[in-house]
Amino acid sequence: MRAPRRFEPIPESARVVRARSGDRTELWTETVGTLPPVFGERWVERDGTTYRSFEPNRSKLAAALLKGWSGGVPAAGERWLYLGAASGTTASYVADLVGTGGRVYAVERSLRPFARLVGLADRWPNLLPVLGDARQPLEYTGLVPPVDGVYADIAQPDQVEIVRSNAELFLRGPGTRFLLALKTSSMGRDLAASAHLARTEDALRPVLHLSPAVALEPFHRGHYLVGGRVRPGLFGAGPDASARPRAARFHGRRRP
Ligand SMILES: C[S@@+](CC[C@H](N)C(=O)[O-])C[C@H]1O[C@@H](n2cnc3c(N)ncnc32)[C@H](O)[C@@H]1O
């Protein structure tokens, strides 16, 4: 496939551009990584900047942007906690979005993908792999500081509870963001995908100012991107403050 002739900015991110290719829209991230490609995506140089194609079939975040997600994405200079990084495909894109001034703490519990994630982090200096179980977030409080956002793609029946407990522990406070690539088939086949989405939103509404969810079809069947900005209520009933990341106190950023 040929490299696009012209890139245009997109309103959702200063580090993502789009290009038209026939009737298709392509997304590209300004990368902070170095070659070779992660999975065969295209890389091009333009005016001293390197871009890589942000593929919706490989990344639910790219699919969400193409499907009209308006709830915000990781921004330059931010710190994000990424749950379920696997071998780092989307985590490397999130690292592109936060740029060299940001950090991505990428949690994965399975050794095989984690080994590939570690190899990738050699080429993405702002990507920090964490071997851990996202159901046991207290175990990595020493490695992950307070963050501006939590992104989760863990495809587990209790994915909502997992992301919520991590958000409670690691988000800096109200107004920070929480994005979940919701895999409805992991939540049981007894309900339709839309019913799982409705239940998830009901569970999150008390703690999040929800953005309109987007269905990730045709790129990812039965998946939605769900999320929004957190309300002060998220931090009310969480783990004891002494368990929270030390950097929270070091940076003087107190939770309510
Ligand atoms: C759908 S894949 C992630 C794909 C990846 N986010 C991407 O877009 O490149 C889900 C991953 O979550 C991991 N996972 C599932 N449960 C987990 C847990 N409790 N803690 C950490 N990782 C978990 C799995 O090992 C798997 O690698």
The ligand as an ORCA input file, in Angstrom:
! r2SCAN-3c Opt
* xyz 0 1
  C      -7.465     -8.546     24.203
  S      -5.867     -8.831     24.771
  C      -5.124     -7.223     24.770
  C      -4.764     -6.669     23.422
  C      -3.982     -5.383     23.566
  N      -4.625     -4.487     24.476
  C      -3.779     -4.655     22.258
  O      -4.682     -3.938     21.791
  O      -2.682     -4.741     21.711
  C      -6.158     -9.039     26.504
  C      -4.886     -9.183     27.338
  O      -5.245     -9.003     28.702
  C      -4.423     -9.840     29.483
  N      -5.078    -10.025     30.775
  C      -6.236    -10.683     31.026
  N      -6.513    -10.656     32.356
  C      -5.507     -9.956     32.929
  C      -5.225     -9.584     34.273
  N      -6.036     -9.937     35.293
  N      -4.115     -8.858     34.529
  C      -3.285     -8.490     33.513
  N      -3.492     -8.836     32.224
  C      -4.594     -9.551     31.937
  C      -4.319    -11.107     28.655
  O      -3.191    -11.889     29.055
  C      -4.213    -10.547     27.233
  O      -2.873    -10.388     26.865
*
